């Protein structure tokens, strides 16, 4: 569907949507507990629904209360026969939940969009020595059960692989270790995982040289035979999605965002610092630890003074090749953006109204980033409905703040 957002400024107060990253993690942890629990302030985006579908396939009953935005977990967990885990388009669901599933099922099928399967699980294929994977266009089939051991991988891979191991290894019968051979990127996402696991009673330690401030080659030590102990939790507001709304404030709008935890450890909390730097002038920003901010930061820079972004390589393996995608769409507005392997350079160049529709590339973060252009001219965005993947109420929130959308 194509929707046009008319040129306008926004005004008012909006509650930040719940954190999708935290929701994935709390829901998966509760699925691994035998006791009852309730998770509140859940936004049932497409990605969260994918995780809940996988929890059901795993054998855990999780009742969805859409009206009250909560999920209620029942006691106990059953076992299904050769289950199919439908991950839809959610990379977090596939990569974090796959090792969890392999602690219980020696035959399993993971299905999803063509793009998700294309993005793959290469790291698991390398380090899970006793498991065979069969990859097809829309599915990955596994044969074999996950065993404890020492798992060695580089730190510049998606943090989702590391999080998946951190979830699964504690419930195996023996101790395990995760050794990273390079600096850990997206480190705050890993610490978000560790934060949730600790709240469920899971004990994971790090080697003395692996403090949060010194993560050159961290090692995680994971005792086996642990049990998840669920409690009731509420999901905090999402800085990652809040950034798309807050960005309007730097282009003439007056929006107040509530529901954000000022003491949050979310990686994308740093967006405010980045916006301030981009607002002041041309700057260089390393986004390796907050890669999901890439599209909105690039759009922001193109509309301001230009910028140089480094640590951008993992933009290629998201829902779209995000660096190339956002550069292509912004070029329709006269932007000049050079996309390299691990660097993106945005020139300081005056933008103009696009003479054709903009394309979301079926990527929620591309779609929401392009909406910022509506502060300067009317923009028509194709397939904007992909925002349901992470922020279903995004367009409704813009309308509440005064945007005219047709």
The 8 nearest C-alpha neighbors of each residue, nearest first, counted from 0:
[[1, 382, 381, 383, 2, 384, 380, 385],
 [2, 0, 381, 380, 382, 379, 383, 3],
 [3, 1, 379, 380, 405, 0, 4, 404],
 [2, 4, 379, 405, 378, 404, 5, 380],
 [5, 3, 404, 378, 377, 403, 373, 379],
 [6, 4, 377, 403, 7, 373, 3, 404],
 [5, 7, 376, 373, 377, 374, 375, 4],
 [8, 6, 374, 5, 402, 373, 9, 375],
 [7, 9, 252, 374, 251, 10, 402, 6],
 [8, 10, 252, 400, 401, 253, 402, 254],
 [9, 11, 253, 254, 400, 252, 401, 8],
 [12, 10, 254, 400, 255, 253, 13, 9],
 [13, 11, 255, 254, 256, 14, 10, 257],
 [12, 14, 256, 15, 257, 255, 11, 396],
 [15, 13, 257, 258, 256, 16, 12, 236],
 [14, 16, 236, 258, 241, 257, 256, 237],
 [15, 17, 236, 237, 14, 18, 240, 390],
 [18, 16, 236, 237, 235, 234, 42, 19],
 [17, 19, 237, 236, 21, 20, 235, 22],
 [18, 20, 22, 21, 23, 17, 389, 237],
 [21, 19, 23, 18, 22, 24, 91, 188],
 [20, 22, 24, 18, 23, 19, 25, 234],
 [21, 23, 19, 25, 24, 20, 26, 18],
 [24, 22, 20, 26, 21, 25, 27, 19],
 [23, 25, 21, 27, 22, 26, 28, 20],
 [26, 24, 28, 22, 27, 23, 21, 29],
 [25, 27, 29, 23, 28, 24, 22, 30],
 [28, 26, 30, 24, 29, 25, 23, 31],
 [27, 29, 25, 31, 30, 26, 24, 32],
 [28, 30, 32, 26, 31, 27, 229, 25],
 [29, 31, 27, 28, 32, 59, 26, 54],
 [32, 30, 28, 29, 227, 27, 33, 59],
 [31, 33, 227, 29, 228, 30, 34, 229],
 [34, 32, 75, 74, 76, 31, 35, 228],
 [33, 35, 74, 32, 75, 229, 36, 73],
 [36, 34, 74, 73, 72, 33, 229, 37],
 [35, 37, 72, 231, 230, 229, 71, 34],
 [36, 38, 71, 231, 70, 72, 39, 232],
 [37, 39, 232, 70, 69, 233, 231, 71],
 [38, 40, 69, 233, 41, 68, 232, 234],
 [41, 39, 68, 234, 233, 69, 17, 42],
 [40, 42, 68, 69, 39, 43, 17, 234],
 [41, 43, 44, 17, 68, 40, 16, 47],
 [44, 42, 47, 48, 41, 45, 65, 68],
 [45, 43, 389, 47, 388, 46, 387, 42],
 [44, 46, 388, 48, 47, 387, 49, 389],
 [45, 47, 49, 89, 388, 48, 44, 389],
 [48, 46, 50, 49, 44, 45, 43, 51],
 [47, 49, 51, 45, 50, 46, 43, 52],
 [50, 48, 46, 86, 52, 47, 51, 87],
 [49, 51, 47, 53, 48, 52, 92, 54],
 [50, 52, 54, 48, 53, 49, 47, 55],
 [53, 51, 49, 55, 50, 54, 48, 56],
 [54, 52, 84, 56, 50, 55, 51, 57],
 [53, 55, 51, 57, 52, 56, 59, 50],
 [54, 56, 52, 58, 53, 59, 57, 60],
 [57, 55, 53, 58, 54, 82, 84, 52],
 [56, 58, 54, 55, 59, 53, 100, 78],
 [59, 57, 77, 78, 55, 56, 76, 79],
 [60, 58, 76, 55, 54, 30, 57, 61],
 [59, 61, 73, 72, 55, 62, 58, 76],
 [62, 60, 72, 71, 70, 59, 63, 73],
 [63, 61, 71, 70, 72, 60, 64, 73],
 [62, 64, 70, 65, 69, 61, 71, 68],
 [63, 65, 69, 66, 67, 68, 70, 62],
 [66, 64, 68, 67, 63, 69, 43, 70],
 [65, 67, 64, 68, 69, 63, 41, 43],
 [66, 68, 65, 69, 64, 40, 39, 41],
 [69, 67, 41, 65, 40, 66, 64, 39],
 [68, 70, 39, 64, 41, 38, 67, 40],
 [71, 69, 63, 38, 62, 37, 64, 61],
 [70, 72, 37, 62, 61, 36, 38, 73],
 [73, 71, 61, 36, 35, 60, 37, 62],
 [74, 72, 35, 60, 61, 75, 71, 34],
 [73, 75, 34, 35, 33, 72, 76, 60],
 [76, 74, 33, 34, 73, 77, 59, 32],
 [75, 77, 59, 58, 33, 78, 74, 60],
 [78, 76, 58, 59, 79, 75, 57, 60],
 [79, 77, 58, 80, 57, 76, 103, 59],
 [78, 80, 82, 58, 81, 77, 57, 56],
 [79, 81, 82, 78, 106, 104, 107, 83],
 [80, 82, 107, 106, 79, 83, 104, 108],
 [83, 81, 107, 80, 56, 79, 84, 108],
 [82, 84, 108, 109, 107, 85, 56, 81],
 [83, 85, 109, 53, 56, 108, 86, 110],
 [84, 86, 110, 87, 109, 111, 53, 83],
 [87, 85, 49, 111, 89, 93, 92, 110],
 [86, 88, 111, 112, 85, 89, 49, 110],
 [89, 87, 112, 115, 111, 86, 90, 46],
 [90, 88, 46, 92, 91, 86, 87, 93],
 [89, 91, 93, 92, 94, 88, 115, 86],
 [92, 90, 94, 89, 93, 95, 159, 23],
 [93, 91, 89, 50, 90, 96, 95, 94],
 [94, 92, 90, 96, 91, 97, 86, 95],
 [93, 95, 91, 97, 159, 160, 96, 92],
 [163, 96, 94, 92, 159, 91, 97, 93],
 [95, 97, 99, 93, 92, 98, 94, 100],
 [96, 98, 100, 99, 94, 93, 95, 101],
 [99, 97, 101, 100, 96, 167, 163, 164],
 [100, 98, 167, 96, 97, 101, 102, 166],
 [99, 101, 97, 98, 102, 103, 104, 96],
 [100, 102, 98, 104, 103, 145, 144, 99],
 [101, 103, 145, 100, 99, 144, 104, 98],
 [102, 104, 101, 100, 105, 144, 99, 145],
 [105, 103, 101, 106, 100, 107, 102, 144],
 [104, 106, 143, 144, 142, 101, 107, 103],
 [107, 105, 142, 81, 104, 141, 143, 108],
 [108, 106, 81, 141, 82, 140, 83, 104],
 [107, 109, 140, 83, 139, 84, 141, 110],
 [110, 108, 84, 139, 138, 83, 85, 140],
 [111, 109, 138, 85, 137, 86, 84, 139],
 [112, 110, 87, 86, 137, 88, 85, 115],
 [111, 113, 115, 114, 88, 87, 137, 116],
 [112, 114, 137, 116, 115, 136, 117, 111],
 [113, 115, 117, 112, 116, 118, 318, 88],
 [116, 114, 118, 112, 117, 113, 88, 111],
 [115, 117, 119, 113, 118, 114, 137, 111],
 [116, 118, 114, 119, 115, 113, 136, 137],
 [119, 117, 115, 116, 316, 114, 120, 317],
 [118, 120, 116, 117, 121, 115, 122, 114],
 [119, 121, 122, 123, 124, 94, 118, 116],
 [120, 122, 124, 123, 119, 125, 118, 126],
 [123, 121, 125, 124, 120, 126, 160, 152],
 [124, 122, 126, 125, 121, 127, 120, 160],
 [123, 125, 121, 122, 127, 126, 120, 132],
 [124, 126, 122, 123, 127, 121, 128, 152],
 [125, 127, 123, 128, 124, 150, 122, 151],
 [128, 126, 123, 130, 129, 124, 125, 145],
 [127, 129, 126, 130, 125, 124, 131, 123],
 [130, 128, 127, 143, 131, 144, 145, 146],
 [129, 131, 143, 142, 127, 128, 144, 132],
 [132, 130, 142, 141, 143, 133, 129, 124],
 [131, 133, 141, 140, 134, 142, 139, 130],
 [134, 132, 140, 139, 141, 135, 131, 138],
 [133, 135, 139, 138, 132, 140, 136, 116],
 [136, 134, 138, 137, 139, 133, 116, 140],
 [137, 135, 138, 113, 116, 134, 117, 139],
 [136, 138, 113, 111, 135, 110, 112, 116],
 [139, 137, 110, 135, 109, 136, 134, 111],
 [138, 140, 134, 109, 133, 108, 135, 110],
 [141, 139, 108, 133, 132, 107, 109, 134],
 [142, 140, 132, 107, 131, 106, 108, 133],
 [141, 143, 106, 131, 105, 130, 132, 140],
 [144, 142, 105, 130, 129, 141, 106, 131],
 [143, 145, 105, 101, 102, 104, 146, 130],
 [144, 146, 102, 101, 143, 147, 98, 130],
 [145, 147, 144, 148, 171, 102, 129, 168],
 [148, 146, 175, 173, 171, 174, 168, 145],
 [149, 147, 175, 150, 176, 146, 174, 173],
 [148, 150, 176, 175, 177, 151, 147, 178],
 [149, 151, 177, 178, 176, 126, 148, 152],
 [152, 150, 178, 179, 177, 149, 180, 153],
 [153, 151, 179, 180, 178, 154, 150, 122],
 [152, 154, 180, 179, 181, 155, 156, 151],
 [153, 155, 183, 181, 182, 179, 156, 184],
 [154, 156, 184, 153, 183, 157, 182, 181],
 [157, 155, 154, 158, 153, 184, 160, 313],
 [156, 158, 159, 160, 155, 185, 161, 313],
 [157, 159, 161, 160, 185, 189, 162, 156],
 [158, 160, 162, 157, 161, 95, 94, 163],
 [161, 159, 163, 158, 162, 94, 157, 95],
 [160, 162, 158, 164, 163, 159, 165, 189],
 [163, 161, 165, 159, 164, 160, 95, 189],
 [95, 164, 162, 160, 166, 161, 165, 98],
 [163, 165, 167, 161, 166, 162, 168, 98],
 [164, 166, 162, 163, 167, 168, 161, 169],
 [167, 165, 163, 164, 168, 162, 99, 169],
 [166, 168, 99, 164, 98, 165, 169, 170],
 [167, 169, 171, 170, 164, 165, 166, 147],
 [170, 168, 223, 225, 171, 167, 222, 221],
 [171, 169, 224, 225, 168, 223, 167, 226],
 [170, 172, 223, 168, 169, 173, 224, 147],
 [173, 171, 224, 223, 170, 174, 147, 169],
 [174, 172, 223, 171, 147, 224, 175, 222],
 [175, 173, 222, 223, 221, 147, 148, 176],
 [176, 174, 148, 221, 147, 149, 222, 220],
 [175, 177, 220, 149, 219, 221, 150, 178],
 [176, 178, 150, 219, 218, 151, 149, 179],
 [177, 179, 218, 151, 150, 180, 176, 152],
 [180, 178, 153, 152, 216, 154, 217, 181],
 [179, 181, 153, 216, 152, 178, 154, 182],
 [182, 180, 154, 216, 153, 179, 215, 183],
 [181, 183, 215, 154, 216, 214, 184, 155],
 [184, 182, 154, 186, 155, 214, 181, 215],
 [183, 185, 186, 155, 288, 154, 287, 182],
 [186, 184, 288, 187, 188, 158, 289, 287],
 [185, 187, 184, 189, 188, 183, 288, 190],
 [188, 186, 190, 266, 189, 185, 191, 265],
 [187, 189, 191, 190, 186, 185, 266, 192],
 [188, 190, 192, 186, 187, 191, 162, 158],
 [191, 189, 193, 187, 192, 188, 194, 186],
 [190, 192, 188, 194, 189, 193, 187, 195],
 [193, 191, 189, 190, 195, 194, 162, 196],
 [192, 194, 190, 196, 191, 195, 197, 189],
 [193, 195, 191, 197, 192, 196, 190, 198],
 [196, 194, 198, 192, 197, 193, 191, 25],
 [197, 195, 193, 199, 201, 198, 194, 192],
 [196, 198, 201, 200, 199, 194, 195, 193],
 [199, 197, 195, 196, 200, 194, 201, 229],
 [200, 198, 228, 196, 197, 227, 229, 201],
 [199, 201, 197, 198, 228, 227, 202, 196],
 [202, 200, 197, 196, 199, 227, 203, 225],
 [201, 203, 197, 200, 204, 221, 222, 196],
 [204, 202, 221, 220, 201, 219, 205, 222],
 [205, 203, 220, 219, 202, 221, 206, 218],
 [206, 204, 219, 218, 209, 220, 207, 203],
 [205, 207, 209, 208, 218, 219, 204, 217],
 [206, 208, 209, 205, 210, 218, 217, 204],
 [209, 207, 206, 210, 217, 213, 214, 205],
 [210, 208, 217, 206, 214, 207, 205, 213],
 [209, 211, 213, 212, 208, 214, 207, 205],
 [210, 212, 213, 214, 209, 186, 190, 187],
 [211, 213, 210, 214, 209, 215, 208, 186],
 [214, 212, 210, 211, 209, 215, 208, 217],
 [213, 215, 209, 217, 216, 182, 183, 211],
 [214, 216, 182, 213, 181, 217, 183, 209],
 [217, 215, 181, 179, 180, 182, 214, 218],
 [218, 216, 209, 214, 179, 215, 178, 219],
 [217, 219, 178, 206, 177, 205, 179, 220],
 [218, 220, 205, 177, 176, 204, 221, 217],
 [221, 219, 176, 204, 205, 203, 175, 218],
 [220, 222, 203, 175, 176, 174, 169, 219],
 [223, 221, 174, 169, 175, 220, 173, 224],
 [222, 224, 174, 173, 169, 172, 171, 225],
 [225, 223, 172, 170, 171, 169, 173, 226],
 [224, 226, 170, 169, 223, 201, 227, 222],
 [227, 225, 228, 170, 224, 32, 201, 200],
 [226, 228, 32, 199, 31, 200, 229, 201],
 [229, 227, 199, 32, 200, 226, 230, 34],
 [230, 228, 29, 199, 32, 36, 227, 34],
 [229, 231, 36, 232, 228, 37, 199, 35],
 [230, 232, 37, 36, 38, 229, 233, 39],
 [231, 233, 38, 39, 230, 37, 234, 25],
 [232, 234, 39, 40, 38, 235, 231, 41],
 [235, 233, 40, 17, 22, 39, 18, 41],
 [234, 236, 17, 18, 233, 237, 260, 259],
 [237, 235, 17, 259, 18, 258, 15, 16],
 [236, 238, 18, 17, 239, 240, 16, 241],
 [239, 237, 241, 268, 240, 267, 242, 236],
 [238, 240, 267, 237, 241, 242, 292, 268],
 [241, 239, 242, 238, 243, 237, 16, 390],
 [242, 240, 238, 244, 243, 239, 15, 237],
 [241, 243, 245, 240, 244, 239, 246, 238],
 [244, 242, 241, 246, 240, 245, 367, 368],
 [243, 245, 241, 246, 242, 247, 240, 254],
 [244, 246, 242, 247, 248, 243, 241, 254],
 [245, 247, 248, 244, 243, 249, 242, 371],
 [246, 248, 250, 245, 249, 252, 244, 371],
 [249, 247, 252, 246, 250, 253, 245, 251],
 [248, 250, 247, 246, 251, 252, 278, 245],
 [251, 249, 247, 248, 252, 374, 246, 8],
 [250, 252, 248, 249, 8, 253, 247, 374],
 [253, 251, 248, 9, 8, 247, 10, 250],
 [252, 254, 10, 248, 9, 11, 255, 251],
 [255, 253, 10, 11, 12, 252, 248, 256],
 [254, 256, 12, 11, 13, 257, 253, 10],
 [257, 255, 13, 14, 12, 15, 254, 258],
 [258, 256, 14, 259, 15, 13, 255, 12],
 [257, 259, 236, 15, 14, 260, 256, 235],
 [258, 260, 236, 257, 261, 15, 235, 237],
 [261, 259, 263, 262, 258, 236, 235, 237],
 [260, 262, 263, 259, 268, 264, 258, 238],
 [263, 261, 260, 264, 259, 265, 268, 235],
 [264, 262, 260, 265, 261, 268, 259, 235],
 [263, 265, 266, 262, 191, 187, 268, 190],
 [266, 264, 263, 267, 268, 187, 191, 188],
 [267, 265, 187, 268, 289, 264, 188, 269],
 [266, 268, 269, 239, 265, 270, 289, 238],
 [267, 269, 238, 270, 266, 265, 271, 239],
 [270, 268, 267, 271, 272, 266, 273, 289],
 [269, 271, 273, 268, 272, 267, 274, 242],
 [272, 270, 274, 273, 269, 275, 268, 242],
 [271, 273, 275, 270, 269, 274, 276, 268],
 [272, 274, 270, 276, 271, 275, 277, 269],
 [275, 273, 271, 277, 276, 272, 278, 270],
 [276, 274, 278, 272, 273, 277, 271, 279],
 [275, 277, 273, 279, 278, 274, 272, 280],
 [276, 278, 274, 279, 280, 275, 300, 273],
 [279, 277, 275, 276, 280, 274, 303, 249],
 [280, 278, 276, 277, 275, 281, 304, 282],
 [281, 279, 304, 277, 278, 282, 276, 303],
 [280, 282, 306, 304, 305, 277, 283, 279],
 [281, 283, 306, 280, 307, 277, 284, 276],
 [282, 284, 307, 308, 306, 285, 281, 309],
 [285, 283, 308, 286, 309, 307, 282, 273],
 [284, 286, 309, 310, 287, 308, 283, 288],
 [285, 287, 289, 290, 310, 288, 284, 309],
 [288, 286, 310, 290, 289, 285, 184, 311],
 [289, 287, 185, 184, 286, 290, 186, 266],
 [290, 288, 286, 291, 287, 267, 266, 292],
 [289, 291, 286, 292, 287, 293, 288, 314],
 [292, 290, 293, 289, 294, 239, 267, 314],
 [291, 293, 290, 295, 294, 289, 296, 267],
 [292, 294, 296, 291, 290, 295, 297, 286],
 [295, 293, 297, 296, 292, 365, 368, 298],
 [294, 296, 368, 298, 297, 293, 292, 299],
 [297, 295, 299, 293, 298, 294, 292, 300],
 [296, 298, 300, 294, 299, 295, 293, 301],
 [299, 297, 295, 301, 296, 300, 294, 302],
 [298, 300, 296, 302, 297, 301, 295, 303],
 [301, 299, 305, 303, 297, 302, 298, 306],
 [302, 300, 298, 305, 299, 303, 297, 345],
 [301, 303, 299, 300, 298, 350, 304, 349],
 [304, 302, 300, 301, 305, 299, 278, 277],
 [305, 303, 347, 281, 280, 300, 301, 306],
 [304, 306, 347, 300, 346, 345, 301, 281],
 [307, 305, 281, 282, 345, 300, 283, 344],
 [306, 308, 344, 283, 343, 345, 282, 284],
 [309, 307, 284, 343, 342, 283, 285, 344],
 [308, 310, 342, 285, 311, 341, 284, 286],
 [309, 311, 287, 341, 286, 285, 312, 342],
 [310, 312, 341, 309, 342, 313, 314, 287],
 [313, 311, 341, 314, 340, 310, 315, 342],
 [312, 314, 315, 316, 311, 290, 317, 157],
 [315, 313, 321, 312, 316, 311, 317, 322],
 [314, 316, 320, 313, 317, 321, 312, 322],
 [317, 315, 314, 313, 118, 320, 318, 319],
 [316, 318, 319, 314, 315, 320, 321, 313],
 [319, 317, 362, 316, 114, 320, 115, 361],
 [320, 318, 317, 321, 362, 360, 315, 316],
 [319, 321, 315, 323, 322, 324, 314, 316],
 [322, 320, 324, 319, 314, 323, 325, 315],
 [323, 321, 324, 325, 320, 314, 326, 338],
 [322, 324, 326, 321, 320, 325, 327, 338],
 [325, 323, 321, 327, 326, 322, 320, 328],
 [324, 326, 328, 327, 322, 323, 321, 329],
 [327, 325, 323, 329, 324, 328, 336, 330],
 [328, 326, 324, 330, 325, 329, 323, 331],
 [327, 329, 325, 330, 331, 326, 357, 324],
 [328, 330, 331, 332, 326, 334, 327, 325],
 [329, 331, 334, 333, 332, 327, 328, 326],
 [332, 330, 329, 353, 328, 333, 327, 334],
 [331, 333, 353, 351, 330, 329, 350, 352],
 [332, 334, 330, 350, 331, 351, 335, 329],
 [335, 333, 330, 329, 332, 350, 348, 336],
 [334, 336, 346, 330, 345, 333, 337, 348],
 [337, 335, 345, 344, 326, 346, 334, 338],
 [336, 338, 344, 343, 339, 345, 335, 326],
 [339, 337, 343, 336, 322, 342, 323, 344],
 [338, 340, 342, 341, 343, 337, 344, 312],
 [341, 339, 312, 342, 338, 311, 343, 315],
 [342, 340, 312, 311, 310, 339, 309, 343],
 [341, 343, 309, 339, 311, 308, 340, 310],
 [342, 344, 338, 308, 337, 339, 307, 309],
 [345, 343, 307, 337, 336, 306, 308, 346],
 [346, 344, 336, 305, 306, 307, 301, 335],
 [345, 347, 305, 335, 348, 336, 344, 306],
 [348, 346, 305, 304, 345, 301, 349, 303],
 [347, 349, 346, 334, 350, 335, 301, 305],
 [350, 348, 351, 347, 333, 334, 302, 301],
 [351, 349, 333, 332, 334, 348, 302, 352],
 [350, 352, 332, 333, 353, 349, 376, 331],
 [351, 353, 332, 376, 354, 350, 377, 378],
 [354, 352, 332, 331, 355, 351, 356, 378],
 [353, 355, 352, 356, 331, 332, 351, 357],
 [356, 354, 353, 357, 331, 379, 378, 352],
 [355, 357, 379, 380, 358, 381, 354, 353],
 [356, 358, 380, 328, 379, 381, 355, 359],
 [359, 357, 381, 360, 380, 356, 328, 382],
 [358, 360, 366, 361, 365, 362, 382, 381],
 [361, 359, 362, 358, 319, 324, 365, 382],
 [362, 360, 359, 385, 382, 363, 319, 318],
 [363, 361, 360, 365, 364, 318, 359, 319],
 [362, 364, 386, 385, 366, 365, 367, 388],
 [365, 363, 367, 366, 362, 368, 294, 386],
 [364, 366, 368, 362, 359, 363, 367, 294],
 [367, 365, 359, 363, 369, 364, 368, 383],
 [368, 366, 370, 364, 369, 365, 363, 243],
 [367, 369, 295, 365, 370, 366, 371, 364],
 [368, 370, 371, 366, 367, 372, 365, 298],
 [369, 371, 367, 372, 368, 373, 366, 4],
 [372, 370, 373, 369, 368, 374, 247, 246],
 [371, 373, 374, 370, 375, 369, 376, 378],
 [374, 372, 6, 376, 375, 371, 377, 370],
 [373, 375, 372, 7, 6, 8, 371, 376],
 [374, 376, 373, 372, 6, 377, 7, 352],
 [377, 375, 6, 373, 352, 374, 378, 372],
 [376, 378, 5, 6, 373, 4, 3, 379],
 [379, 377, 4, 3, 373, 376, 380, 5],
 [378, 380, 3, 356, 2, 357, 4, 1],
 [381, 379, 357, 1, 2, 358, 356, 383],
 [380, 382, 1, 358, 383, 0, 359, 357],
 [383, 381, 0, 384, 1, 359, 385, 361],
 [382, 384, 385, 381, 366, 380, 359, 386],
 [385, 383, 386, 382, 387, 0, 363, 361],
 [384, 386, 363, 387, 383, 361, 388, 362],
 [385, 387, 363, 388, 384, 390, 391, 389],
 [388, 386, 391, 385, 389, 390, 44, 45],
 [387, 389, 45, 386, 44, 46, 385, 390],
 [388, 390, 44, 387, 386, 391, 46, 45],
 [391, 389, 387, 393, 392, 386, 44, 388],
 [392, 390, 387, 393, 386, 44, 389, 388],
 [393, 391, 395, 390, 394, 396, 387, 16],
 [394, 392, 396, 395, 390, 391, 397, 386],
 [395, 393, 397, 396, 392, 398, 391, 404],
 [396, 394, 398, 392, 397, 393, 399, 391],
 [395, 397, 399, 393, 394, 398, 392, 400],
 [398, 396, 394, 400, 402, 395, 399, 393],
 [397, 399, 402, 401, 395, 400, 396, 403],
 [400, 398, 396, 397, 401, 395, 402, 11],
 [401, 399, 397, 9, 10, 398, 11, 402],
 [400, 402, 398, 9, 399, 397, 403, 10],
 [401, 403, 398, 397, 400, 7, 404, 9],
 [404, 402, 5, 4, 398, 401, 405, 7],
 [403, 405, 4, 3, 402, 5, 2, 398],
 [404, 3, 2, 4, 403, 5, 1, 379]]
